């Protein structure tokens, strides 16, 4: 992901707004065999995903181009709208259910500047892929789907208008 951010942001001289809670998937909290005792945990069941993300940003030399917004995706969109913030590039790690993805896309479409990019993960998830492709089709001429051949888990859309 770091290479994608650097490759996309540097030529445009812009930053990537990264929206996530960094709380992990629900299974982490419900499955006793999940990653509770790994480097992503303090050993007491408390995940350190955000700390790991920040460390990875520094190690990948992208802390100058990525700004994290640690909120649920729709809450973050509300904050950005309240402050009338527009972004060149937004990475969304939000809902992974069909209706939730549609809501995220609708909320972030007005926030992304013309010519901007919004992208996210879990494109291999059928609900995520379906919602993104449907929005691209519905906004034909305004959004463009970009297939990421190196990382098929990432979806990308360019806002053309």
C-alpha positions, -999 to 999 in steps of 0.1 A, spaced: 0 0 0 29 24 8 42 21 -28 7 28 -42 4 59 -20 38 72 -29 33 65 -67 0 82 -68 6 112 -45 41 124 -53 35 134 -90 4 153 -79 21 169 -49 -8 160 -27 -15 139 4 -36 108 10 -62 110 36 -64 75 52 -98 67 69 -100 38 93 -108 29 129 -77 6 132 -98 -16 154 -95 -47 133 -122 -71 121 -149 -83 145 -135 -118 144 -104 -106 163 -126 -100 193 -149 -131 190 -125 -159 180 -102 -169 209 -77 -182 183 -74 -149 165 -44 -127 166 -46 -118 203 -11 -129 211 8 -115 181 29 -85 175 -4 -66 168 -15 -71 204 -2 -61 238 -9 -96 251 -40 -86 270 -64 -86 240 -58 -50 231 -48 -45 195 -21 -21 185 -31 -17 148 -29 20 148 5 21 164 17 -5 139 2 16 110 21 47 122 53 27 126 49 13 91 43 48 77 76 59 91 95 28 80 80 31 45 88 68 44 53 79 36 44 99 68 48 131 48 21 121 23 -4 101 44 -27 117 70 -47 92 91 -82 100 102 -90 75 130 -128 74 128 -155 51 114 -159 59 77 -193 77 78 -183 96 109 -151 108 92 -171 119 61 -194 139 84 -164 156 100 -148 164 67 -181 178 54 -186 199 86 -153 215 81 -158 218 43 -126 198 37 -120 185 2 -93 160 -6 -73 150 -36 -69 114 -25 -89 94 1 -82 58 12 -113 43 29 -111 12 50 -148 13 59 -178 -10 59 -174 -43 39 -211 -50 35 -229 -40 2 -251 -13 17 -224 0 39 -200 3 10 -226 21 -11 -231 46 19 -194 52 21 -190 58 -16 -220 82 -16 -206 101 14 -171 104 0 -179 112 -36 -186 149 -28 -155 152 -7 -130 140 -34 -119 169 -56 -124 168 -94 -96 147 -108 -91 131 -74 -89 95 -64 -107 75 -38 -97 40 -31 -100 12 -5 -93 -24 3 -111 -57 2 -119 -55 -35 -119 -93 -35 -150 -92 -13 -180 -96 -36 -201 -69 -18 -173 -44 -19 -165 -50 -56 -203 -49 -65 -209 -16 -47 -179 1 -62 -186 -12 -98 -223 -1 -95 -214 34 -84 -189 37 -113 -216 25 -137 -242 49 -123 -218 78 -125 -206 69 -160 -183 96 -173 -178 110 -137 -160 80 -122 -135 56 -137 -126 22 -123 -89 14 -123 -79 -22 -120 -49 -26 -97 -31 -56 -113 -4 -58 -86 -27 -57 -56 -61 -71 -65 -74 -64 -30 -74 -27 -36 -101 -9 -56 -94 25 -72 -118 51 -87 -109 84 -103 -134 113 -100 -134 128 -135 -159 156 -130 
